[in-house]
């Protein structure tokens, strides 16, 4: 085993936060092999605890500011 993580797919609107059901912008791959999905709010709330048990974190919260910027430009 190399320790290299398998590439993850981009999150979509169908991916929902495991805590509240809002759109997920963060995927947390756990050391135990599972994964959790979170909205930006719940990731910020639990960030420190999740980093202790995560093997990788796929953070796509930059999509939130990009879409806000695009709306302002219209």
N, CA, C, O and CB atoms as a CASP TS submission, in Angstrom:
PFRMAT TS
TARGET T0000
AUTHOR 0000-0000-0000
METHOD Language model
MODEL 1
PARENT N/A
ATOM      1  N   UNK     1       0.842  -1.181   0.000  1.00  0.00           N
ATOM      2  CA  UNK     1       0.000   0.000   0.000  1.00  0.00           C
ATOM      3  C   UNK     1       0.885   1.242   0.000  1.00  0.00           C
ATOM      4  O   UNK     1       1.863   1.309   0.745  1.00  0.00           O
ATOM      5  CB  UNK     1      -0.956  -0.001   1.218  1.00  0.00           C
ATOM      6  N   UNK     2       0.545   2.226  -0.834  1.00  0.00           N
ATOM      7  CA  UNK     2       1.410   3.391  -0.983  1.00  0.00           C
ATOM      8  C   UNK     2       1.037   4.554  -0.086  1.00  0.00           C
ATOM      9  O   UNK     2       1.852   5.449   0.135  1.00  0.00           O
ATOM     10  CB  UNK     2       1.393   3.844  -2.393  1.00  0.00           C
ATOM     11  N   UNK     3      -0.165   4.557   0.428  1.00  0.00           N
ATOM     12  CA  UNK     3      -0.604   5.693   1.219  1.00  0.00           C
ATOM     13  C   UNK     3      -1.177   6.807   0.368  1.00  0.00           C
ATOM     14  O   UNK     3      -1.596   7.841   0.888  1.00  0.00           O
ATOM     15  CB  UNK     3       0.534   6.217   2.035  1.00  0.00           C
ATOM     16  N   UNK     4      -1.195   6.597  -0.948  1.00  0.00           N
ATOM     17  CA  UNK     4      -1.768   7.595  -1.844  1.00  0.00           C
ATOM     18  C   UNK     4      -3.281   7.462  -1.826  1.00  0.00           C
ATOM     19  O   UNK     4      -3.816   6.358  -1.928  1.00  0.00           O
ATOM     20  CB  UNK     4      -1.216   7.439  -3.286  1.00  0.00           C
ATOM     21  N   UNK     5      -3.959   8.575  -1.699  1.00  0.00           N
ATOM     22  CA  UNK     5      -5.415   8.551  -1.671  1.00  0.00           C
ATOM     23  C   UNK     5      -5.971   8.504  -3.079  1.00  0.00           C
ATOM     24  O   UNK     5      -5.405   9.085  -4.005  1.00  0.00           O
ATOM     25  CB  UNK     5      -5.962   9.768  -0.927  1.00  0.00           C
ATOM     26  N   UNK     6      -7.081   7.808  -3.231  1.00  0.00           N
ATOM     27  CA  UNK     6      -7.762   7.775  -4.521  1.00  0.00           C
ATOM     28  C   UNK     6      -8.317   9.163  -4.804  1.00  0.00           C
ATOM     29  O   UNK     6      -8.771   9.844  -3.885  1.00  0.00           O
ATOM     30  CB  UNK     6      -8.896   6.702  -4.539  1.00  0.00           C
ATOM     31  N   UNK     7      -8.287   9.593  -6.065  1.00  0.00           N
ATOM     32  CA  UNK     7      -8.841  10.912  -6.379  1.00  0.00           C
ATOM     33  C   UNK     7     -10.338  10.946  -6.078  1.00  0.00           C
ATOM     34  O   UNK     7     -11.045   9.960  -6.287  1.00  0.00           O
ATOM     35  CB  UNK     7      -8.583  11.271  -7.861  1.00  0.00           C
ATOM     36  N   UNK     8     -10.803  12.067  -5.597  1.00  0.00           N
ATOM     37  CA  UNK     8     -12.222  12.207  -5.282  1.00  0.00           C
ATOM     38  C   UNK     8     -12.913  12.988  -6.385  1.00  0.00           C
ATOM     39  O   UNK     8     -12.297  13.797  -7.079  1.00  0.00           O
ATOM     40  CB  UNK     8     -12.422  12.903  -3.917  1.00  0.00           C
ATOM     41  N   UNK     9     -14.187  12.732  -6.530  1.00  0.00           N
ATOM     42  CA  UNK     9     -14.998  13.433  -7.516  1.00  0.00           C
ATOM     43  C   UNK     9     -15.391  14.799  -6.960  1.00  0.00           C
ATOM     44  O   UNK     9     -15.510  14.958  -5.746  1.00  0.00           O
ATOM     45  CB  UNK     9     -16.257  12.604  -7.891  1.00  0.00           C
ATOM     46  N   UNK    10     -15.594  15.783  -7.833  1.00  0.00           N
ATOM     47  CA  UNK    10     -16.092  17.082  -7.353  1.00  0.00           C
ATOM     48  C   UNK    10     -17.469  16.914  -6.700  1.00  0.00           C
ATOM     49  O   UNK    10     -18.264  16.069  -7.112  1.00  0.00           O
ATOM     50  CB  UNK    10     -16.172  18.106  -8.525  1.00  0.00           C
ATOM     51  N   UNK    11     -17.729  17.710  -5.703  1.00  0.00           N
ATOM     52  CA  UNK    11     -19.040  17.687  -5.053  1.00  0.00           C
ATOM     53  C   UNK    11     -20.070  18.341  -5.971  1.00  0.00           C
ATOM     54  O   UNK    11     -19.751  19.269  -6.715  1.00  0.00           O
ATOM     55  CB  UNK    11     -18.991  18.412  -3.673  1.00  0.00           C
ATOM     56  N   UNK    12     -21.303  17.851  -5.914  1.00  0.00           N
ATOM     57  CA  UNK    12     -22.381  18.393  -6.741  1.00  0.00           C
ATOM     58  C   UNK    12     -23.527  18.857  -5.853  1.00  0.00           C
ATOM     59  O   UNK    12     -23.492  18.682  -4.635  1.00  0.00           O
ATOM     60  CB  UNK    12     -22.877  17.340  -7.762  1.00  0.00           C
ATOM     61  N   UNK    13     -24.529  19.441  -6.465  1.00  0.00           N
ATOM     62  CA  UNK    13     -25.708  19.898  -5.720  1.00  0.00           C
ATOM     63  C   UNK    13     -26.452  18.730  -5.075  1.00  0.00           C
ATOM     64  O   UNK    13     -27.225  18.933  -4.139  1.00  0.00           O
ATOM     65  CB  UNK    13     -26.654  20.669  -6.645  1.00  0.00           C
ATOM     66  N   UNK    14     -26.230  17.529  -5.558  1.00  0.00           N
ATOM     67  CA  UNK    14     -26.876  16.347  -4.979  1.00  0.00           C
ATOM     68  C   UNK    14     -26.201  15.897  -3.681  1.00  0.00           C
ATOM     69  O   UNK    14     -26.795  15.145  -2.908  1.00  0.00           O
ATOM     70  CB  UNK    14     -26.866  15.203  -5.986  1.00  0.00           C
ATOM     71  N   UNK    15     -24.978  16.344  -3.437  1.00  0.00           N
ATOM     72  CA  UNK    15     -24.263  15.989  -2.207  1.00  0.00           C
ATOM     73  C   UNK    15     -24.761  16.877  -1.069  1.00  0.00           C
ATOM     74  O   UNK    15     -24.738  18.104  -1.168  1.00  0.00           O
ATOM     75  CB  UNK    15     -22.715  16.139  -2.390  1.00  0.00           C
ATOM     76  N   UNK    16     -25.212  16.240   0.014  1.00  0.00           N
ATOM     77  CA  UNK    16     -25.849  16.969   1.112  1.00  0.00           C
ATOM     78  C   UNK    16     -25.053  16.822   2.405  1.00  0.00           C
ATOM     79  O   UNK    16     -24.417  15.796   2.646  1.00  0.00           O
ATOM     80  CB  UNK    16     -27.284  16.473   1.319  1.00  0.00           C
ATOM     81  N   UNK    17     -25.101  17.850   3.219  1.00  0.00           N
ATOM     82  CA  UNK    17     -24.436  17.867   4.523  1.00  0.00           C
ATOM     83  C   UNK    17     -25.016  16.756   5.409  1.00  0.00           C
ATOM     84  O   UNK    17     -26.233  16.624   5.534  1.00  0.00           O
ATOM     85  CB  UNK    17     -24.598  19.261   5.209  1.00  0.00           C
ATOM     86  N   UNK    18     -24.136  15.967   6.016  1.00  0.00           N
ATOM     87  CA  UNK    18     -24.580  14.891   6.901  1.00  0.00           C
ATOM     88  C   UNK    18     -25.189  15.423   8.194  1.00  0.00           C
ATOM     89  O   UNK    18     -25.858  14.673   8.906  1.00  0.00           O
ATOM     90  CB  UNK    18     -23.418  13.972   7.224  1.00  0.00           C
ATOM     91  N   UNK    19     -24.981  16.661   8.506  1.00  0.00           N
ATOM     92  CA  UNK    19     -25.509  17.247   9.748  1.00  0.00           C
ATOM     93  C   UNK    19     -26.877  17.895   9.555  1.00  0.00           C
ATOM     94  O   UNK    19     -27.778  17.696  10.369  1.00  0.00           O
ATOM     95  CB  UNK    19     -24.533  18.278  10.290  1.00  0.00           C
ATOM     96  N   UNK    20     -27.039  18.687   8.459  1.00  0.00           N
ATOM     97  CA  UNK    20     -28.281  19.460   8.325  1.00  0.00           C
ATOM     98  C   UNK    20     -29.008  19.274   6.998  1.00  0.00           C
ATOM     99  O   UNK    20     -30.148  19.719   6.863  1.00  0.00           O
ATOM    100  CB  UNK    20     -27.981  20.903   8.505  1.00  0.00           C
ATOM    101  N   UNK    21     -28.387  18.633   6.022  1.00  0.00           N
ATOM    102  CA  UNK    21     -29.045  18.416   4.742  1.00  0.00           C
ATOM    103  C   UNK    21     -28.843  19.523   3.722  1.00  0.00           C
ATOM    104  O   UNK    21     -29.339  19.416   2.601  1.00  0.00           O
ATOM    105  CB  UNK    21     -30.483  18.236   4.965  1.00  0.00           C
ATOM    106  N   UNK    22     -28.129  20.583   4.077  1.00  0.00           N
ATOM    107  CA  UNK    22     -27.826  21.652   3.111  1.00  0.00           C
ATOM    108  C   UNK    22     -26.813  21.123   2.094  1.00  0.00           C
ATOM    109  O   UNK    22     -26.252  20.043   2.279  1.00  0.00           O
ATOM    110  CB  UNK    22     -27.269  22.935   3.836  1.00  0.00           C
ATOM    111  N   UNK    23     -26.583  21.874   1.031  1.00  0.00           N
ATOM    112  CA  UNK    23     -25.609  21.439   0.034  1.00  0.00           C
ATOM    113  C   UNK    23     -24.229  21.316   0.668  1.00  0.00           C
ATOM    114  O   UNK    23     -23.785  22.207   1.392  1.00  0.00           O
ATOM    115  CB  UNK    23     -25.569  22.420  -1.155  1.00  0.00           C
ATOM    116  N   UNK    24     -23.559  20.206   0.389  1.00  0.00           N
ATOM    117  CA  UNK    24     -22.221  19.962   0.933  1.00  0.00           C
ATOM    118  C   UNK    24     -21.162  20.616   0.058  1.00  0.00           C
ATOM    119  O   UNK    24     -21.206  20.527  -1.169  1.00  0.00           O
ATOM    120  CB  UNK    24     -21.951  18.451   1.054  1.00  0.00           C
ATOM    121  N   UNK    25     -20.222  21.264   0.703  1.00  0.00           N
ATOM    122  CA  UNK    25     -19.076  21.865   0.023  1.00  0.00           C
ATOM    123  C   UNK    25     -17.753  21.291   0.527  1.00  0.00           C
ATOM    124  O   UNK    25     -16.683  21.679   0.058  1.00  0.00           O
ATOM    125  CB  UNK    25     -19.090  23.378   0.211  1.00  0.00           C
ATOM    126  N   UNK    26     -17.830  20.367   1.485  1.00  0.00           N
ATOM    127  CA  UNK    26     -16.622  19.763   2.052  1.00  0.00           C
ATOM    128  C   UNK    26     -16.833  18.256   2.209  1.00  0.00           C
ATOM    129  O   UNK    26     -17.852  17.807   2.734  1.00  0.00           O
ATOM    130  CB  UNK    26     -16.263  20.416   3.424  1.00  0.00           C
ATOM    131  N   UNK    27     -15.847  17.489   1.741  1.00  0.00           N
ATOM    132  CA  UNK    27     -15.834  16.032   1.941  1.00  0.00           C
ATOM    133  C   UNK    27     -14.660  15.725   2.862  1.00  0.00           C
ATOM    134  O   UNK    27     -13.523  16.111   2.591  1.00  0.00           O
ATOM    135  CB  UNK    27     -15.714  15.240   0.562  1.00  0.00           C
ATOM    136  N   UNK    28     -14.953  15.027   3.952  1.00  0.00           N
ATOM    137  CA  UNK    28     -13.919  14.627   4.902  1.00  0.00           C
ATOM    138  C   UNK    28     -13.725  13.121   4.770  1.00  0.00           C
ATOM    139  O   UNK    28     -14.635  12.344   5.059  1.00  0.00           O
ATOM    140  CB  UNK    28     -14.301  15.027   6.376  1.00  0.00           C
ATOM    141  N   UNK    29     -12.537  12.714   4.333  1.00  0.00           N
ATOM    142  CA  UNK    29     -12.199  11.294   4.264  1.00  0.00           C
ATOM    143  C   UNK    29     -11.579  10.914   5.599  1.00  0.00           C
ATOM    144  O   UNK    29     -10.588  11.505   6.029  1.00  0.00           O
ATOM    145  CB  UNK    29     -11.222  10.982   3.064  1.00  0.00           C
ATOM    146  N   UNK    30     -12.167   9.928   6.242  1.00  0.00           N
ATOM    147  CA  UNK    30     -11.758   9.547   7.586  1.00  0.00           C
ATOM    148  C   UNK    30     -10.621   8.532   7.569  1.00  0.00           C
ATOM    149  O   UNK    30     -10.499   7.735   6.639  1.00  0.00           O
ATOM    150  CB  UNK    30     -12.939   8.984   8.349  1.00  0.00           C
ATOM    151  N   UNK    31      -9.798   8.570   8.600  1.00  0.00           N
ATOM    152  CA  UNK    31      -8.722   7.585   8.750  1.00  0.00           C
ATOM    153  C   UNK    31      -9.279   6.167   8.757  1.00  0.00           C
ATOM    154  O   UNK    31      -8.602   5.231   8.332  1.00  0.00           O
ATOM    155  CB  UNK    31      -7.930   7.845  10.040  1.00  0.00           C
ATOM    156  N   UNK    32     -10.506   6.004   9.236  1.00  0.00           N
ATOM    157  CA  UNK    32     -11.137   4.686   9.324  1.00  0.00           C
ATOM    158  C   UNK    32     -11.643   4.189   7.972  1.00  0.00           C
ATOM    159  O   UNK    32     -12.055   3.035   7.850  1.00  0.00           O
ATOM    160  CB  UNK    32     -12.285   4.728  10.311  1.00  0.00           C
ATOM    161  N   UNK    33     -11.616   5.057   6.953  1.00  0.00           N
ATOM    162  CA  UNK    33     -12.032   4.651   5.618  1.00  0.00           C
ATOM    163  C   UNK    33     -13.361   5.224   5.167  1.00  0.00           C
ATOM    164  O   UNK    33     -13.675   5.155   3.979  1.00  0.00           O
ATOM    165  CB  UNK    33     -12.103   3.187   5.556  1.00  0.00           C
ATOM    166  N   UNK    34     -14.142   5.777   6.054  1.00  0.00           N
ATOM    167  CA  UNK    34     -15.426   6.358   5.679  1.00  0.00           C
ATOM    168  C   UNK    34     -15.272   7.784   5.201  1.00  0.00           C
ATOM    169  O   UNK    34     -14.163   8.309   5.100  1.00  0.00           O
ATOM    170  CB  UNK    34     -16.389   6.309   6.843  1.00  0.00           C
ATOM    171  N   UNK    35     -16.399   8.400   4.909  1.00  0.00           N
ATOM    172  CA  UNK    35     -16.384   9.810   4.527  1.00  0.00           C
ATOM    173  C   UNK    35     -17.591  10.512   5.118  1.00  0.00           C
ATOM    174  O   UNK    35     -18.630   9.898   5.357  1.00  0.00           O
ATOM    175  CB  UNK    35     -16.365   9.967   2.993  1.00  0.00           C
ATOM    176  N   UNK    36     -17.441  11.796   5.349  1.00  0.00           N
ATOM    177  CA  UNK    36     -18.520  12.647   5.824  1.00  0.00           C
ATOM    178  C   UNK    36     -18.592  13.857   4.911  1.00  0.00           C
ATOM    179  O   UNK    36     -17.572  14.332   4.412  1.00  0.00           O
ATOM    180  CB  UNK    36     -18.306  13.070   7.312  1.00  0.00           C
ATOM    181  N   UNK    37     -19.809  14.356   4.695  1.00  0.00           N
ATOM    182  CA  UNK    37     -20.019  15.554   3.886  1.00  0.00           C
ATOM    183  C   UNK    37     -20.578  16.649   4.775  1.00  0.00           C
ATOM    184  O   UNK    37     -21.426  16.394   5.629  1.00  0.00           O
ATOM    185  CB  UNK    37     -20.973  15.270   2.692  1.00  0.00           C
ATOM    186  N   UNK    38     -20.095  17.881   4.568  1.00  0.00           N
ATOM    187  CA  UNK    38     -20.546  18.997   5.390  1.00  0.00           C
ATOM    188  C   UNK    38     -20.774  20.248   4.564  1.00  0.00           C
ATOM    189  O   UNK    38     -20.095  20.479   3.564  1.00  0.00           O
ATOM    190  CB  UNK    38     -19.543  19.281   6.485  1.00  0.00           C
ATOM    191  N   UNK    39     -21.735  21.050   4.990  1.00  0.00           N
ATOM    192  CA  UNK    39     -21.892  22.401   4.459  1.00  0.00           C
ATOM    193  C   UNK    39     -20.757  23.243   5.053  1.00  0.00           C
ATOM    194  O   UNK    39     -20.063  22.795   5.966  1.00  0.00           O
ATOM    195  CB  UNK    39     -23.323  23.011   4.806  1.00  0.00           C
ATOM    196  N   UNK    40     -20.574  24.436   4.546  1.00  0.00           N
ATOM    197  CA  UNK    40     -19.489  25.296   5.035  1.00  0.00           C
ATOM    198  C   UNK    40     -19.669  25.623   6.521  1.00  0.00           C
ATOM    199  O   UNK    40     -18.699  25.639   7.278  1.00  0.00           O
ATOM    200  CB  UNK    40     -19.426  26.598   4.212  1.00  0.00           C
ATOM    201  N   UNK    41     -20.905  25.882   6.931  1.00  0.00           N
ATOM    202  CA  UNK    41     -21.187  26.239   8.327  1.00  0.00           C
ATOM    203  C   UNK    41     -20.760  25.126   9.284  1.00  0.00           C
ATOM    204  O   UNK    41     -20.058  25.383  10.262  1.00  0.00           O
ATOM    205  CB  UNK    41     -22.682  26.538   8.508  1.00  0.00           C
ATOM    206  N   UNK    42     -21.180  23.900   9.007  1.00  0.00           N
ATOM    207  CA  UNK    42     -20.859  22.808   9.921  1.00  0.00           C
ATOM    208  C   UNK    42     -19.389  22.397   9.845  1.00  0.00           C
ATOM    209  O   UNK    42     -18.837  21.900  10.827  1.00  0.00           O
ATOM    210  CB  UNK    42     -21.738  21.612   9.622  1.00  0.00           C
ATOM    211  N   UNK    43     -18.757  22.594   8.708  1.00  0.00           N
ATOM    212  CA  UNK    43     -17.316  22.332   8.646  1.00  0.00           C
ATOM    213  C   UNK    43     -16.570  23.319   9.536  1.00  0.00           C
ATOM    214  O   UNK    43     -15.671  22.929  10.281  1.00  0.00           O
ATOM    215  CB  UNK    43     -16.801  22.425   7.187  1.00  0.00           C
ATOM    216  N   UNK    44     -16.943  24.599   9.459  1.00  0.00           N
ATOM    217  CA  UNK    44     -16.291  25.598  10.324  1.00  0.00           C
ATOM    218  C   UNK    44     -16.520  25.263  11.798  1.00  0.00           C
ATOM    219  O   UNK    44     -15.616  25.401  12.622  1.00  0.00           O
ATOM    220  CB  UNK    44     -16.824  27.022  10.012  1.00  0.00           C
ATOM    221  N   UNK    45     -17.727  24.825  12.116  1.00  0.00           N
ATOM    222  CA  UNK    45     -18.077  24.526  13.506  1.00  0.00           C
ATOM    223  C   UNK    45     -17.264  23.350  14.064  1.00  0.00           C
ATOM    224  O   UNK    45     -16.872  23.363  15.231  1.00  0.00           O
ATOM    225  CB  UNK    45     -19.570  24.220  13.613  1.00  0.00           C
ATOM    226  N   UNK    46     -17.015  22.341  13.233  1.00  0.00           N
ATOM    227  CA  UNK    46     -16.367  21.113  13.704  1.00  0.00           C
ATOM    228  C   UNK    46     -14.955  20.919  13.145  1.00  0.00           C
ATOM    229  O   UNK    46     -14.386  19.834  13.257  1.00  0.00           O
ATOM    230  CB  UNK    46     -17.217  19.922  13.337  1.00  0.00           C
ATOM    231  N   UNK    47     -14.399  21.955  12.552  1.00  0.00           N
ATOM    232  CA  UNK    47     -13.115  21.866  11.855  1.00  0.00           C
ATOM    233  C   UNK    47     -12.008  21.225  12.688  1.00  0.00           C
ATOM    234  O   UNK    47     -11.370  20.279  12.226  1.00  0.00           O
ATOM    235  CB  UNK    47     -12.681  23.236  11.430  1.00  0.00           C
ATOM    236  N   UNK    48     -11.767  21.707  13.886  1.00  0.00           N
ATOM    237  CA  UNK    48     -10.666  21.198  14.713  1.00  0.00           C
ATOM    238  C   UNK    48     -10.818  19.709  15.010  1.00  0.00           C
ATOM    239  O   UNK    48      -9.852  18.952  14.909  1.00  0.00           O
ATOM    240  CB  UNK    48     -10.588  21.978  16.022  1.00  0.00           C
ATOM    241  N   UNK    49     -12.023  19.290  15.376  1.00  0.00           N
ATOM    242  CA  UNK    49     -12.262  17.879  15.694  1.00  0.00           C
ATOM    243  C   UNK    49     -12.117  16.997  14.466  1.00  0.00           C
ATOM    244  O   UNK    49     -11.552  15.906  14.544  1.00  0.00           O
ATOM    245  CB  UNK    49     -13.651  17.699  16.297  1.00  0.00           C
ATOM    246  N   UNK    50     -12.626  17.465  13.330  1.00  0.00           N
ATOM    247  CA  UNK    50     -12.563  16.660  12.111  1.00  0.00           C
ATOM    248  C   UNK    50     -11.135  16.485  11.613  1.00  0.00           C
ATOM    249  O   UNK    50     -10.780  15.415  11.119  1.00  0.00           O
ATOM    250  CB  UNK    50     -13.409  17.293  11.023  1.00  0.00           C
ATOM    251  N   UNK    51     -10.328  17.506  11.735  1.00  0.00           N
ATOM    252  CA  UNK    51      -8.936  17.404  11.265  1.00  0.00           C
ATOM    253  C   UNK    51      -8.150  16.339  12.033  1.00  0.00           C
ATOM    254  O   UNK    51      -7.184  15.784  11.509  1.00  0.00           O
ATOM    255  CB  UNK    51      -8.234  18.761  11.400  1.00  0.00           C
ATOM    256  N   UNK    52      -8.555  16.054  13.258  1.00  0.00           N
ATOM    257  CA  UNK    52      -7.878  15.033  14.066  1.00  0.00           C
ATOM    258  C   UNK    52      -8.161  13.617  13.565  1.00  0.00           C
ATOM    259  O   UNK    52      -7.356  12.713  13.789  1.00  0.00           O
ATOM    260  CB  UNK    52      -8.307  15.155  15.524  1.00  0.00           C
ATOM    261  N   UNK    53      -9.293  13.414  12.890  1.00  0.00           N
ATOM    262  CA  UNK    53      -9.682  12.072  12.460  1.00  0.00           C
ATOM    263  C   UNK    53      -9.712  11.922  10.940  1.00  0.00           C
ATOM    264  O   UNK    53     -10.131  10.883  10.429  1.00  0.00           O
ATOM    265  CB  UNK    53     -11.039  11.727  13.027  1.00  0.00           C
ATOM    266  N   UNK    54      -9.271  12.949  10.216  1.00  0.00           N
ATOM    267  CA  UNK    54      -9.342  12.940   8.753  1.00  0.00           C
ATOM    268  C   UNK    54      -8.025  12.517   8.120  1.00  0.00           C
ATOM    269  O   UNK    54      -6.946  12.889   8.581  1.00  0.00           O
ATOM    270  CB  UNK    54      -9.738  14.312   8.239  1.00  0.00           C
ATOM    271  N   UNK    55      -8.137  11.730   7.052  1.00  0.00           N
ATOM    272  CA  UNK    55      -6.954  11.427   6.245  1.00  0.00           C
ATOM    273  C   UNK    55      -6.818  12.459   5.133  1.00  0.00           C
ATOM    274  O   UNK    55      -5.718  12.703   4.636  1.00  0.00           O
ATOM    275  CB  UNK    55      -7.036   9.993   5.653  1.00  0.00           C
ATOM    276  N   UNK    56      -7.942  13.066   4.741  1.00  0.00           N
ATOM    277  CA  UNK    56      -7.931  14.105   3.705  1.00  0.00           C
ATOM    278  C   UNK    56      -9.212  14.921   3.820  1.00  0.00           C
ATOM    279  O   UNK    56     -10.245  14.413   4.256  1.00  0.00           O
ATOM    280  CB  UNK    56      -7.794  13.481   2.274  1.00  0.00           C
ATOM    281  N   UNK    57      -9.136  16.180   3.426  1.00  0.00           N
ATOM    282  CA  UNK    57     -10.314  17.046   3.405  1.00  0.00           C
ATOM    283  C   UNK    57     -10.381  17.707   2.043  1.00  0.00           C
ATOM    284  O   UNK    57      -9.454  18.403   1.628  1.00  0.00           O
ATOM    285  CB  UNK    57     -10.267  18.113   4.548  1.00  0.00           C
ATOM    286  N   UNK    58     -11.482  17.482   1.359  1.00  0.00           N
ATOM    287  CA  UNK    58     -11.732  18.093   0.050  1.00  0.00           C
ATOM    288  C   UNK    58     -12.627  19.309   0.293  1.00  0.00           C
ATOM    289  O   UNK    58     -13.828  19.166   0.521  1.00  0.00           O
ATOM    290  CB  UNK    58     -12.404  17.066  -0.965  1.00  0.00           C
ATOM    291  N   UNK    59     -12.046  20.484   0.243  1.00  0.00           N
ATOM    292  CA  UNK    59     -12.751  21.725   0.565  1.00  0.00           C
ATOM    293  C   UNK    59     -13.074  22.482  -0.718  1.00  0.00           C
ATOM    294  O   UNK    59     -12.173  22.950  -1.414  1.00  0.00           O
ATOM    295  CB  UNK    59     -11.909  22.608   1.519  1.00  0.00           C
ATOM    296  N   UNK    60     -14.360  22.598  -1.025  1.00  0.00           N
ATOM    297  CA  UNK    60     -14.805  23.323  -2.212  1.00  0.00           C
ATOM    298  C   UNK    60     -15.618  24.560  -1.837  1.00  0.00           C
ATOM    299  O   UNK    60     -16.463  25.014  -2.608  1.00  0.00           O
ATOM    300  CB  UNK    60     -15.632  22.406  -3.113  1.00  0.00           C
ATOM    301  N   UNK    61     -15.355  25.104  -0.641  1.00  0.00           N
ATOM    302  CA  UNK    61     -16.102  26.280  -0.203  1.00  0.00           C
ATOM    303  C   UNK    61     -15.788  27.507  -1.048  1.00  0.00           C
ATOM    304  O   UNK    61     -16.523  28.494  -1.001  1.00  0.00           O
ATOM    305  CB  UNK    61     -15.803  26.573   1.251  1.00  0.00           C
ATOM    306  N   UNK    62     -14.705  27.457  -1.821  1.00  0.00           N
ATOM    307  CA  UNK    62     -14.408  28.578  -2.718  1.00  0.00           C
ATOM    308  C   UNK    62     -15.499  28.747  -3.772  1.00  0.00           C
ATOM    309  O   UNK    62     -15.637  29.827  -4.347  1.00  0.00           O
ATOM    310  CB  UNK    62     -13.049  28.371  -3.400  1.00  0.00           C
ATOM    311  N   UNK    63     -16.271  27.701  -4.032  1.00  0.00           N
ATOM    312  CA  UNK    63     -17.398  27.797  -4.974  1.00  0.00           C
ATOM    313  C   UNK    63     -18.447  28.792  -4.473  1.00  0.00           C
ATOM    314  O   UNK    63     -19.152  29.415  -5.267  1.00  0.00           O
ATOM    315  CB  UNK    63     -18.045  26.410  -5.185  1.00  0.00           C
ATOM    316  N   UNK    64     -18.540  28.933  -3.168  1.00  0.00           N
ATOM    317  CA  UNK    64     -19.514  29.867  -2.599  1.00  0.00           C
ATOM    318  C   UNK    64     -19.166  31.301  -2.966  1.00  0.00           C
ATOM    319  O   UNK    64     -20.051  32.065  -3.352  1.00  0.00           O
ATOM    320  CB  UNK    64     -19.580  29.716  -1.074  1.00  0.00           C
ATOM    321  N   UNK    65     -17.915  31.680  -2.857  1.00  0.00           N
ATOM    322  CA  UNK    65     -17.527  33.054  -3.176  1.00  0.00           C
ATOM    323  C   UNK    65     -17.488  33.288  -4.673  1.00  0.00           C
ATOM    324  O   UNK    65     -17.760  34.401  -5.126  1.00  0.00           O
ATOM    325  CB  UNK    65     -16.171  33.376  -2.571  1.00  0.00           C
ATOM    326  N   UNK    66     -17.157  32.265  -5.458  1.00  0.00           N
ATOM    327  CA  UNK    66     -17.151  32.412  -6.913  1.00  0.00           C
ATOM    328  C   UNK    66     -18.547  32.694  -7.431  1.00  0.00           C
ATOM    329  O   UNK    66     -18.722  33.567  -8.282  1.00  0.00           O
ATOM    330  CB  UNK    66     -16.589  31.156  -7.580  1.00  0.00           C
ATOM    331  N   UNK    67     -19.553  31.971  -6.933  1.00  0.00           N
ATOM    332  CA  UNK    67     -20.912  32.186  -7.420  1.00  0.00           C
ATOM    333  C   UNK    67     -21.433  33.550  -6.977  1.00  0.00           C
ATOM    334  O   UNK    67     -22.176  34.198  -7.714  1.00  0.00           O
ATOM    335  CB  UNK    67     -21.844  31.073  -6.923  1.00  0.00           C
ATOM    336  N   UNK    68     -21.048  33.991  -5.776  1.00  0.00           N
ATOM    337  CA  UNK    68     -21.445  35.321  -5.321  1.00  0.00           C
ATOM    338  C   UNK    68     -20.821  36.392  -6.212  1.00  0.00           C
ATOM    339  O   UNK    68     -21.477  37.374  -6.559  1.00  0.00           O
ATOM    340  CB  UNK    68     -21.034  35.537  -3.850  1.00  0.00           C
ATOM    341  N   UNK    69     -19.567  36.205  -6.578  1.00  0.00           N
ATOM    342  CA  UNK    69     -18.867  37.149  -7.441  1.00  0.00           C
ATOM    343  C   UNK    69     -19.509  37.199  -8.823  1.00  0.00           C
ATOM    344  O   UNK    69     -19.683  38.276  -9.393  1.00  0.00           O
ATOM    345  CB  UNK    69     -17.387  36.772  -7.557  1.00  0.00           C
ATOM    346  N   UNK    70     -19.861  36.027  -9.362  1.00  0.00           N
ATOM    347  CA  UNK    70     -20.497  35.963 -10.675  1.00  0.00           C
ATOM    348  C   UNK    70     -21.846  36.672 -10.669  1.00  0.00           C
ATOM    349  O   UNK    70     -22.205  37.325 -11.649  1.00  0.00           O
ATOM    350  CB  UNK    70     -20.672  34.510 -11.110  1.00  0.00           C
ATOM    351  N   UNK    71     -22.589  36.552  -9.586  1.00  0.00           N
ATOM    352  CA  UNK    71     -23.887  37.211  -9.488  1.00  0.00           C
ATOM    353  C   UNK    71     -23.721  38.727  -9.463  1.00  0.00           C
ATOM    354  O   UNK    71     -24.528  39.454 -10.043  1.00  0.00           O
ATOM    355  CB  UNK    71     -24.636  36.738  -8.235  1.00  0.00           C
ATOM    356  N   UNK    72     -22.668  39.205  -8.787  1.00  0.00           N
ATOM    357  CA  UNK    72     -22.420  40.645  -8.716  1.00  0.00           C
ATOM    358  C   UNK    72     -22.024  41.216 -10.069  1.00  0.00           C
ATOM    359  O   UNK    72     -22.325  42.371 -10.368  1.00  0.00           O
ATOM    360  CB  UNK    72     -21.334  40.943  -7.695  1.00  0.00           C
ATOM    361  N   UNK    73     -21.349  40.411 -10.891  1.00  0.00           N
ATOM    362  CA  UNK    73     -20.876  40.881 -12.190  1.00  0.00           C
ATOM    363  C   UNK    73     -21.998  40.978 -13.213  1.00  0.00           C
ATOM    364  O   UNK    73     -21.851  41.671 -14.220  1.00  0.00           O
ATOM    365  CB  UNK    73     -19.794  39.965 -12.708  1.00  0.00           C
ATOM    366  N   UNK    74     -23.100  40.307 -12.981  1.00  0.00           N
ATOM    367  CA  UNK    74     -24.213  40.309 -13.947  1.00  0.00           C
ATOM    368  C   UNK    74     -24.966  41.593 -13.954  1.00  0.00           C
ATOM    369  O   UNK    74     -25.925  41.742 -14.712  1.00  0.00           O
ATOM    370  CB  UNK    74     -25.160  39.196 -13.660  1.00  0.00           C
TER
END
